Amino acid sequence: AQTVTQSQPEMSVQEAETVTLSCTYDTSESNYYLFWYKQPPSRQMILVIRQEAYKQQNATENRFSVNFQKAAKSFSLKISDSQLGDTAMYFCASFGNEKLTFGTGTRLTIIP
Amino acid sequence: DTAVSQTPKYLVTQMGNDKSIKCEQNLGHDTMYWYKQDSKKFLKIMFSYNNKELIINETVPNRFSPKSPDKAHLNLHINSLELGDSAVYFCASSQVDRGNTEAFFGQGTRLTVV
């Protein structure tokens, strides 16, 4: 069974600052994929970033980057130069056993 | 050109009614899913279909019946709706065998049972 844990229900940060969202996971799969999804108030689920577990290099997408610590089963998301449009729910997810398993989410608010 | 589209976006109905939500994807993916997001925003898988075959059924009540007429469509029919069925239902698709398991989501259907 897979589990994904997000221990920060809510976070807030000033615009232009950097924020890190935490995620830990557990899986029995030898090869798996990890994701961060963003859900703005529009409720659309938007992929932010993806990490393949066999790749040691941390994924980066513009202002978004991850810190993937495979041994610790940790997958945190760093948002640099935060913008008002980053305000959303952020979900960490793991793909294994033919399905995505989500964490409980972190509600991030960017303060002007 | 929407990749995963589901209809309707909003659905308000009375207890005991039967309703359906439709989903279509134009990405050529072979796997489609239904997820339920509750009032606390928790997302949980309900069903997964691969090439029209049911592969995951996560202890969902029998009142929920998915149907996949072809691999581009996965509909969800709900019988005898209950208050606790109120939630947002998301359809999603992915192409697992390409090694890229990114799931693309529809815009969600907010179901309110009164």
Interface residues (C-beta under 8 A of the other chain):
Chain A: Y33 F35 Q39 S42 R43 Q44 M45 L47 R50 M89 F91 F95 E98 K99 L100 T101 F102 T104 G105
Chain B: T31 Y33 Y35 K40 K41 F42 L43 K44 I45 S48 N50 I55 I56 V88 F90 A92 V96 N100 T101 E102 A103 F104 F105 Q107 G108 R110
